[in-house]
Amino acid sequence: MSNSRSLRVFVAEWPENQFFNLAFEEVFYTESKQPTLRFWRNDKVVVIGRFQSPPLEINAVEARDL
């Protein structure tokens, strides 16, 4: 008997709209029942997760230069 699983891969290209990307991720995560690997990118934005520490995650000098 095989124990294989399918994995859906989703690549999104909306780099100009970080708000859409974050909202889409929230809906996709809560509504999707299938394991999914999602790749997306944003231009000039810093996204910090709930359990991340900004001073540990962000290079402030580099961020200011954006």
Secondary structure as the mmCIF struct_conf table of DSSP 4:
data_model
#
loop_
_struct_conf.conf_type_id
_struct_conf.id
_struct_conf.beg_label_comp_id
_struct_conf.beg_label_asym_id
_struct_conf.beg_label_seq_id
_struct_conf.end_label_comp_id
_struct_conf.end_label_asym_id
_struct_conf.end_label_seq_id
STRN STRN1 ARG A 8 VAL A 11
TURN_TY1_P TURN_TY1_P1 PRO A 15 GLU A 16
HELX_RH_AL_P HELX_RH_AL_P1 GLN A 18 GLU A 31
BEND BEND1 GLN A 34 GLN A 34
STRN STRN2 THR A 36 PHE A 39
BEND BEND2 ASP A 43 LYS A 44
TURN_TY1_P TURN_TY1_P2 ARG A 50 PHE A 51
HELX_RH_AL_P HELX_RH_AL_P2 PRO A 54 GLU A 57
HELX_RH_AL_P HELX_RH_AL_P3 ALA A 60 ARG A 64
TURN_TY1_P TURN_TY1_P3 ASP A 65 ASP A 65
#
